[in-house]
Amino acid sequence: MNRKAGESVRGVEKKVYARTSVSSARFRQKMRMEVDMSDYAMEGMLSMEGKDRLWRLVAFLSKSLNETERNYEIYDKEMLVIIWGLESWRHLLEGVQSKFDIWTDHKNLEYFMKA
C-alpha cells in the first residue's frame, strides 16, 4: 500500500471509530436513554453527547422477554423497558448534572414523560 492510500485508510478508520466507540460516562455531559421493545425482546442504549456534538455509546442492554412479559399489552411493555433501563443504569444516571432524555417510539407513553 502506498503512503497516500495508507493515510486515506487511517482517515476513514478515525471517522468510523469516532462514531462507534464506547465512552465512559462524564456527568457534566448531556445523557440520553433510547429504548425499544418488540414482541420478544427489549433493548436500550445509553448515550452521551461529546464536545464535538456527536452522541457516543456509553452502555447497551438487550434482553429476551419471558413468557409472562410477552403477554403484556404494548404500552406496559414499553414502560417495562424504560424502568428496566433506569434500574440498570441508575448508578450512571444519578450522577448526571442535568436532566437526561428518554427516547421511545411509543406515543401512548407521552403523558408519562411530561408528568
N, C-alpha and C positions, 0 to 999 in steps of 0.2 A: 504494500500500500504506500502510495507516495505521501509526502508531507501534507499537501493540500487536502487530500481525501481523509487523512487521519484527523486533521483539525476539524473538518466538517462532521465526521463521526462523533468526535468529542463534544462538539456544539450541540448536536442532536441529543446525545446522552444527557448533557446538563439539563436541557429543556424537559426531557422525559422524567428524569429523576426529581427535578424541582416540583413537578406536578403530582408525582405519585409517592413521594417519600413520606414516611410516617414521622410526625413530630412529637416531641414531648410537650405536655400542656404548659402554657405560660399563662398565669392567672390574670395578667393585665390585658391580654388579647381577647377579642370577641370570640365567643364559642357558639357552636350551632350543633344541635342534635337532629339528625334526619332518621326517621323510622318508616318502615313499611311492613305490611302484613299481606300474606296470601292465605289461601285455604289450608296450607300445610306447613308454613314456616313464617318466622318473623325475623327481621334483621334491623340493625341500627348502625349508625355511623356518627361518631363524634368528631367534629372538625373545628379547626382554629384558624382565624384569619391571620395571615402573615403580614409583615411590614410591606411586602410588595402587593398587598390586597388580594393575593391568591389564597384559597382555602386549602389547608393541609389536614390530612387524616391524622387523628390522634388515637382513636380506638374504633374497633369494629366488632359487632356481635351478630351472631346468627344462631337460630335455634329452631328445631322442628317442633311442631305442636303435638301435644299428646292427644289422645282420643277425646278427652273431655274438652280441651281447648278448641279442637276442630269443630265442635258443636256450638260454640259461642256465636252470637249474632255479630255481624261485621263491625258495628260500632264498638262492641265490647272487645273484639279482637284488636282493634286499633288502639283503644285505651290500654289494653294489656301490654302492647309493645311499648307504649310511652312510659308506663310505670316500670316495666322491666328495664328500659334504658336508664331511667332516673335512678333506680336502685343500683344497677350495675356500675354506673359512672358517678355515683354520689360523691365519692372521695375526690373526684376531679372537679365536679360542678360546684361543690360547696365553697371552694376557694376562689372562684371566678369573681372578679371585682365589679363586673357589670352584669346586667340581665343577659341571659342567653336565649336564643330562639329554638323552638321545637318545630320542625317541619314534618308534616304528614300530608298525605294525599286524600284524606277523608274529610269532606265538607261538613258532615254532621257533627264533628268534634269542635268546630269553630267557637261555639259558645263556651266550651270548657276553657279554651285558650284565653278568652277575654275576661273570664270571671276572676 
